[in-house]
Amino acid sequence: MSDSGPLNKKAVALKYQAFDPAPKVVAKGDHELAQRIIEKARAHGVFVHESEDLVMLLAKLEVGDFVPAQLWEIVAELLVWLQSVEATQKE
């Protein structure tokens, strides 16, 4: 997700489930919809990563699309990092 200025705001929400071939785009939007996606994620304790470059690439996908292989490495790194952050918060 990206949390840049209101006119340029974009957000993409991903979900990964065991046995899926890759994370899947479950929501995306621009401007006000992006803001609502970000607010809802934060309200539910979902991590919001701010990377304009990654969001621009993911925003080209449609809701329901799996993340393409070219982006697996960066998305996997984010998911591994997130797991370590969540584990630290539980301690």
C-alpha positions in Angstrom: 0.0 0.0 0.0 1.1 3.5 -0.5 0.2 6.4 1.8 1.4 9.3 -0.4 -0.5 12.6 -0.9 -4.3 12.5 -1.3 -4.3 13.2 -5.0 -1.7 10.5 -5.8 -2.9 8.0 -3.2 -3.1 4.4 -4.3 -3.5 1.2 -2.3 -3.3 -2.5 -3.1 -4.2 -5.1 -0.5 -2.8 -8.6 -0.8 -3.8 -11.9 0.8 -1.8 -15.1 1.0 -3.3 -18.4 1.9 -1.5 -21.8 2.2 -1.6 -23.7 -1.0 -2.3 -20.6 -3.1 0.3 -20.3 -5.9 1.1 -16.7 -4.8 -0.4 -13.8 -2.9 -3.6 -12.5 -4.4 -4.8 -8.9 -4.9 -8.0 -8.6 -2.8 -8.6 -4.9 -3.0 -7.1 -1.9 -4.8 -8.1 1.7 -5.3 -7.1 5.3 -5.9 -7.7 8.5 -4.0 -10.6 8.2 -1.5 -11.0 4.4 -2.0 -7.3 4.0 -1.4 -7.6 6.0 1.8 -10.5 3.8 3.0 -8.5 0.6 2.2 -5.6 1.9 4.3 -7.8 3.0 7.1 -9.7 -0.3 7.2 -6.4 -2.2 7.2 -5.0 -0.2 10.1 -8.3 -0.5 12.0 -8.0 -4.3 11.8 -4.3 -4.4 12.8 -3.2 -5.2 9.2 0.3 -4.0 8.4 0.5 -1.2 5.8 3.7 -1.1 3.9 4.5 2.2 2.0 6.3 1.6 -1.3 5.2 3.7 -4.2 7.2 1.6 -6.7 5.7 -1.6 -5.5 2.2 -0.2 -5.4 2.5 1.1 -9.0 3.4 -2.4 -10.2 0.7 -4.1 -8.2 -1.9 -1.6 -9.2 -1.6 -2.9 -12.8 -3.1 -6.2 -11.6 -6.8 -6.8 -11.3 -8.6 -7.8 -8.1 -8.4 -11.6 -7.9 -5.1 -11.8 -9.8 -2.1 -13.5 -8.3 1.1 -11.6 -7.8 3.3 -12.4 -10.9 6.5 -14.4 -10.5 8.6 -11.3 -11.2 7.4 -9.8 -7.9 7.5 -12.9 -5.7 10.9 -12.2 -4.2 10.0 -8.7 -3.0 6.6 -9.7 -1.7 8.1 -12.8 0.0 10.7 -10.6 1.7 7.9 -8.3 3.0 5.9 -11.3 4.3 8.9 -12.8 6.1 9.8 -9.4 7.6 6.2 -8.9 8.7 6.1 -12.3 10.4 9.2 -11.4 12.3 7.7 -8.0 13.4 4.5 -9.8 14.5 6.4 -12.4 16.4 8.4 -9.7 18.2 5.2 -7.9 19.1 3.7 -11.0 20.7 6.7 -11.4 23.0 
